[in-house]
Amino acid sequence: MPFQLRPITPADTLSWVRVRALAYYGPTHECLHDGAVRDSSIRRIAKDWKGDLKKPNSFHWRVVDTDLEPSEDDPPTNAGRTIAIAVWSMHNVEVEGNDEPAATPALTTTKSTFVPPELRLDALSSLLGPLRAAQPEIMGTTEPYFMLNMLATHPDHQGRGAGKVLLDWGLKKADDEGLMTYLSATGVGKRMYEKRGFEVIKTIEWDRVPWGGEGRDCHWCMVRKPQKGKV
């Protein structure tokens, strides 16, 4: 299992978007979209996301399994297959050359100018609204902190430890800099985060029924204090 941790480059954005889309697929995803997301939409999003790699105070990483051949989404020179991705961001810190704090959008560093025609914006707003409001409520707007915006592993490679590699990178950085870490977890990752020192501060539920689904989507807003010698 020769995993390599590598930065996401402009050549990797298609595999980044694809891994995220496959990992996040489920009942909530179906409520947020009218039908399957077209390959053409995936490719347009990937093109837009190249610009996100230039944003200040954001960090984009991927795990490559060097035992596998590159996927169709990977560049031919990848020397392995991208199987997991993560995006981290720093908040309430100054941007170099600017006296104002960095204004990284809550919950995402991927603000695409392209809106997929399959996306139901009203449903998405009803889901993200409470989550975005919870972030400054919990973390404030003055003290610096680190945030895990996105962590996704391809469904065919879950349970192999790739997510842990990506999580360890961010937690070590937060610990080295003495920063609190914030994230919003679903049921898939909650136990892993709790094992690494995160505590639930607030629980937010989203009812799928008004959007044609069943049951509720639960998100746990979690915070971890900086630790020494833990990662």
Secondary structure, 3 states (H helix, E strand, C coil): CCEEEEECCHHHHHHHHHHHHHHHCCHHHHHHECCCCCHHHHHHHHHHHHHHHHCCCEEEEEEEECCCCCCCCCCHHHCCEEEEEEEEEEECCECCCCCCECCCCCCCCCCCCCCCCCECHHHHHHHHHHHHHHHHHHHCCCCCEEEEEEEEECHHHCCCCHHHHHHHHHHHHHHHHCCEEEEEECCCCHHHHHHCCCEEEEEEEEECHHHCCCCEEEEEEEEECCCCCCC
